Amino acid sequence: MKKIIFSTILFSIICYTAFSQNAKPDAVYRKLIKEYTLNPDGSSTFRLYKEVQLNTHYSFNRQQGETFIVYNPEYQKLKINEAYTIMADGKKVTTPGNAFNEVLPRFASRVPTYNHLREMVVTHTGLEVGAVIYLDYSIDNAAGFLPAFMGNEPLFQEAPVTEMNLIVRIPMDKELKQKTYNIRTAPEITEEKGMKVYKWIFRDLDAMPYDRNVDNSRFPRVIFSTVDLKRAFFKMVAQPAFTFMGSQELSQVAKKVADEEKDDLSRIMKLRSIVNNDLKTWNIPEKYTGYACRTPDEVWKSNGGTPLEKSVLLSSLLIKAGINARPVAVFPGMFYDESLACLGCIEDYIVQANPKEEEQWYISPTNNGQKNMKYSLPGKTLLVLDGAIESLRTYNESQETGEINFGLGLVIHDTSNMTGTMTLEMTKQFNPFYKLSKDKEDAATMISGISKKEITNIEMKKLNQHNALINYEVKLEKPFKILSGYIFWTLPQCREGLAGWHIGYLTDERTTPFAVPELIKETNEYSISYPENMELTSTLKNTELDYSFGKLVISMKQKKQEIFIKHELEIREGTISLADYTAFKEMINIWVDPAFRKLVFKYQTY
């Protein structure tokens, strides 16, 4: 009964989604105004005004029924200027006092250091289909709370916008540095009451798309500031945390790891594991902390920190262990601009470490990935955060194609026994170098469809930071599914590569280009011999697709009692355009289709 109910609900959701794509949007911003004002004394004000037309019950039951306003009362003051609803019949319903409730933001829950943050929950009243919500509020920021007067405004909202105004006011003696991305709209510049006023007017903006594998940097936005990046940067790294000092306790932790581990890379990964596992990650948006960073000692003693704080702590521990390391801020490359300060464009904080025995490594203080992050950073600009340097220092990683080459040669002796060899080569981002360097037996977990106990020998032919080459010997007992005189078997494959993307079949409809996780060339070659009392009944349709963005080859040949199968996939471009998406979808869907990895034999007993 539960399965029937679930299936019915799922079918209803699918039907509703399909219908809603062609129907009127659930809600529409009739007017959206965002104002930033820099005052002569260095304080600033942000104001938001919105008029939201409600078109469906979903819009006010799930999407627009409440507005959440987070602020830091130690440095910010919230003021609700106006809040009311005009119902479908024209009646005005003023939002009552008990509809404004302050709570602790969810991301600050169980985070004592930031328990002072507040979230004003505005529950809109008088809601119905055809009603319009009106809300006007402002937040005053104390002078010096933020490193600079700056803004990073994505233009897409959760609902379409009929008209959006972005207004920035600055004193006459200031100059606004600003850029508009992915949309051709320039600001109108005027003077008003002794202030320079920059005003952008955007009309008929689409809603934020809900596609998977989206590159958010391709969406329209405006960034601005009154100072260049260097000025904001030096104010940020002037905090005591960026001297990378620490207590005797931190020194002892670093020394213990340095003494226990035999090489720098092992020390790096062990200290990263301590910072990630022993300290909680507090995902507090920095616009509410003023980009404050506590010292490594304070972070250690509190058993938790923001990604920025944990990157500084990890760097400090590595330095104390005798390893050259620094925290780095990760910018989407197109938004890194030294002429204007856009700290709000930073999307992550990681650590650059330099082990003596290996090339430069990038690691995260918030997850335990076993690979060098450098291969996941193409298109990014990495800014070193160090109070001791006198200029901005950046790094850029180029996009490289990683390869998976898997070869399998098997002999089927009977329905319960086959033996053979495998070869697996993994390069660049697909090479779990550190994991394999610690224990070559982990290579047994790299192949799906063959268990660890079925691998009788592992030989590491080559292992370095860029390339791993492994030979296996296997003995499979009772590997087949047997039914009515037929045996069924699924071809093994490497767990890395495209299998690690977990994307499954791609949808028919898409509104944005597809962001490819990584460039890849994956080749699987199989040679399988079988006895005369077995007959191959399954066939693979030979398929070859070749486009500018990639290539797919599926082939199968048979010679007497032996079959040869080749699967090859290559993706050469990091972004798949909408024009190429249908062809790309066909290519990926063929690759992930389990039918192309199924073998069926008919057998007879003598």
Secondary structure, DSSP 8 states (H G I E B T S, - for coil): -HHHHHHHHHHHHHHHHHHHTTS--SEEEEEEEEEEEE-TTS-EEEEEEEEEEE-SHHIIIIISSEEEEEE-TTTEEEEEEEEEEE-TTS-EEE--GGGEEEE--GGGTT-GGGTT-EEEEEE--S--TT-EEEEEEEEEE-TTSSSSSEEEEE--BSS-EEEEEEEEEEETT---EEEEESS----EEEEETTEEEEEEEEEEE-B----SS--GGGS-EEEEESS-HHHHHHHHHTSGGGG----HHHHHHHHHHHHH-SSHHHHHHHHHHHHHHHSEE----GGGTTT----HHHHHHHTEE-HHHHHHHHHHHHHHTT-EEEEEEEEEGGG--TTS--GGG--EEEEEEE-SSSS-EEE-TT----S-GGGG-BTEEEEE--TT-SS--EE-B----EEEEEEEEEEEEETTEEEEEEEEEEEGGG--HHHHHH-GGGGGGSEETS-GGGEEEEEEEEESSSEEEEEEEEEEES-SEEETTEEEEE--EESSGGGGG---S--S--SS-EE-SS-EEEEEEEEEE--TTEEE------EEEE-SSEEEEEEEEEETTEEEEEEEEEE--SEE-HHHHHHHHHHHHHHH-GGGGEEEEEE---
